[in-house]
Each structure stands twice: as structure tokens, then as C-alpha cells.
Amino acid sequence: MLLLDTCALIFWTLDPKKLTDTALRKIKADKNICISSISIWEVGIKIKRKKLTIPLSFESYVKKLKQIEDFQIIPVDEHIWIKNIQLKWEHRDPADRTIVATAFINDCGLVTSNKKILGFYAKALW
């Protein structure tokens, strides 16, 4: 299982050239790609605040995500929220903390360009 953070999801689905060769190779090699459901919220917020423009409606984007083969959206449940709170990490961004907690709970790799996550989570790569 390989978890994509929100920026990796956006790059992978909308502009794969922005992924590093390492990230793209790892995504292509893994047959079980996933995201935290909080990434759906984060994409929506970026669109709403006009920090992200995509070539289709937000609702259509989410619908297309759900149609990708070997792709899973992991719901944020109480176990992930508990892990989020338990992380011994000073980073305050709730979405980043939730994505990292999801990676910990699922003991999986995490594709991210976020330097704070790369410095904290040993299985993160970019």
C-alpha cells in the first residue's frame, strides 16, 4: 500500500510531470494506491480559496478518483484521530497530521513533497 499526500494526489491525477522520477516509479510499481479522505477536503478547500484550478468540477474530480482501478480512499476514523493526537510531532497542520497518522496506522509508504513530513515519517519519499 502506498499513500499519497494531497499534493502528490493532485500531481499524479492532474500533472504527473510534477512528480519526481522516484515518486512516479514507486506509484507505478505499487498496485494499491490510496489517499486519506482528508485529502478530498483539502483539494476542495484549495479550489474554493482559488489556490487550485482544475479542468473539471470538484464533484466530477472526486467521482473520477473513485473510478481509478486499485485506488482507495481511506476514511478518517477514530483510530486515525487518536493516532493524530498521539504523534510526537510539533507540526500543527491538521491535514498533514492526519495523512501521517493514516500512513502510520496502515504501516505504508507515503509520497509527499512536504519537507516537514519527509523529515518526520521514515517511510516518506519524494
Buried (B, 14 or more C-beta within 10 A) or exposed (E): BBBBBBBBBBBBBBEEEBBBEEBBEBBEEBEEBBBBBBBBBBBBEBBEEEEBEBEEEBEEBBEEBEEEEEBBBBEBEEEBEEBBEEBEBEBEEEBBBBBBBBBBBBEBBBBBBBEBBBEBBEEBBB
